[in-house]
Structures are given as structure tokens and as C-alpha cells.
Amino acid sequence: MSNSQLTQVVDAAVTHLTAQSLSQTFSVSRTYLPDFEREELSSAEITIYPTSEQLTVIARGENQHVFTLAMVIRIPVTPAEDPDISSSLKFAEEVVESLDRQTMAGAAYLGATIEPVFDIELLNENHEFLQVVQLNYLKVR
């Protein structure tokens, strides 16, 4: 059974990240039903899931597909009155930079939007750094 183009792009991003050596150890996975209300984190986790596909006709017999993925980066943070998340921000930056201009399953990287840079409520209540990155990829077929 073959996967959809969108699933292939997500799987390629997971495979790419798995091969990276970054400043923190981490796990990466694809999901279709993200659940971030889980047990306490013990190390950095990256979860990627598909969020949308935009289809535009560009020529007879040719369509432009813009695939959008959500990448959630979660990192445990040592509790403190004003926690230092600089290493978490640096790690998240490394993750995004490792995807910059990389082709995934024949789809070209268009860019990323990071929002929020981190979730203040989760940081305060759960001692957890969480960043959501929207990744966009283009494929013409």
C-alpha cells in the first residue's frame, strides 16, 4: 500500500531529522493524532504531522501542491522562577535550520513559520518548552 504525497513528505522530514546530530538528544516521530497531554518529558521530543494541502492548477495536466506540516518541539525545563530556556531556543533553531532548503520526497522547501516561539503557559505550569513550527513544501506534478 503506497502512502499519499503528503505522508511521504512528512515521513521524509522525520527520516531527515532522525539522521541529524544536534546539540541535544531527541526523538522524532510522525503522528496523525497529536497528543501533548502525556506523561512528563524526560528528553526532547519532535512530533511532525500533516495539517493541510493546497492544490492549484498551473498548466494543462500540471498541478502545484503546497504541503503544510506542523512540527512540535517539546523539551523539559528545570523548574525556576525565571527558567533559562536559551539552550531550548538554540536547539529549536538548529532543528529548523537543518530543514532549511532541504527537499522532502521531491517537494521543495518553501519556508517555515514559528508560532509561538514558546508557549508561556506550558513553561510556567508544566516546566516544558514547546515550540510549534509550520513547514511548507512545494511539489509540481
C-alpha positions in Angstrom: 0.0 0.0 0.0 1.5 3.3 -1.0 1.3 6.5 1.0 -0.1 9.8 0.0 2.3 12.5 -1.3 1.6 14.4 1.9 2.5 11.4 4.1 5.7 10.9 2.0 6.8 14.5 2.7 6.1 14.0 6.5 8.0 10.7 6.5 10.9 12.2 4.6 11.1 15.1 7.2 11.1 12.5 10.1 13.8 10.5 8.4 15.9 13.6 7.7 15.7 14.8 11.3 16.4 11.3 12.7 19.8 11.4 10.9 20.8 14.8 12.4 23.3 15.3 15.2 22.2 18.3 17.1 23.1 19.9 20.5 20.6 17.8 22.4 19.5 14.2 22.1 15.9 13.9 20.8 13.3 11.5 19.4 11.3 12.3 16.4 8.0 10.8 15.2 5.1 11.2 12.8 1.6 11.1 14.0 -1.9 11.8 12.7 -3.4 12.5 16.1 -1.1 14.6 18.2 -1.5 14.3 21.9 0.7 16.5 24.0 -1.0 15.9 27.3 1.2 13.0 28.2 3.4 12.0 31.0 6.3 14.2 32.0 9.0 14.7 29.4 12.4 13.1 30.0 14.2 14.4 26.9 13.5 16.5 23.8 10.7 15.2 21.5 9.8 16.3 18.0 6.4 15.4 16.5 5.5 16.1 12.9 2.0 15.8 11.5 0.3 16.9 8.2 -2.0 19.9 8.5 -3.0 20.9 5.0 -2.5 20.6 1.3 -3.2 23.4 -1.1 -3.8 22.4 -4.8 -3.6 24.9 -7.6 -3.8 24.2 -11.4 -0.8 25.8 -13.1 -1.0 24.3 -16.5 -2.9 21.7 -18.5 -2.1 18.5 -16.8 0.1 20.1 -14.1 -0.9 21.0 -10.5 1.0 22.8 -7.8 0.7 21.2 -4.4 1.7 23.1 -1.2 2.0 20.7 1.7 1.9 22.1 5.2 3.3 20.2 8.2 3.2 21.1 11.8 6.3 20.3 13.8 6.1 20.4 17.6 9.3 20.6 19.6 9.0 19.8 23.3 11.8 19.9 25.8 11.7 19.5 29.6 12.9 22.6 31.5 14.3 22.7 35.0 11.7 24.5 37.3 12.7 28.0 38.3 11.1 31.4 39.0 12.5 32.6 35.7 13.7 29.5 33.8 16.6 29.7 31.4 15.3 28.4 28.0 18.2 29.7 25.9 19.5 26.1 25.2 16.0 25.1 24.2 15.6 28.0 21.8 19.0 27.2 20.4 18.1 23.5 19.9 14.8 24.5 18.2 16.7 26.9 15.9 19.1 24.0 15.0 16.1 21.8 14.1 14.5 24.4 11.8 17.9 25.2 10.2 18.5 21.5 9.5 15.3 21.5 7.4 16.1 24.8 5.6 16.2 24.3 1.8 16.0 20.5 2.1 13.8 18.7 -0.5 11.5 16.1 1.1 10.1 13.4 -1.1 10.5 15.5 -4.2 8.9 18.6 -2.6 10.9 21.8 -2.3 11.2 23.7 1.0 9.2 26.9 0.8 9.8 28.2 4.4 8.7 28.0 8.0 6.6 29.9 10.4 7.4 29.7 14.1 4.4 30.5 16.3 4.5 30.5 19.2 8.3 30.8 19.7 7.4 29.1 23.0 4.3 28.5 25.0 4.5 30.6 28.2 1.6 28.8 29.9 3.3 25.3 29.4 6.6 26.7 30.5 5.1 28.1 33.7 2.8 25.3 34.6 4.4 22.1 33.2 8.1 23.2 33.1 8.0 22.4 29.4 9.4 24.3 26.4 7.0 23.9 23.4 7.5 25.5 20.0 5.2 25.0 17.0 6.8 25.3 13.6 4.7 25.3 10.4 6.7 23.9 7.5 5.7 24.4 3.8 6.8 22.3 0.9 6.0 22.7 -2.8 5.7 20.0 -5.4 4.5 20.3 -9.0 3.0 17.2 -10.6 
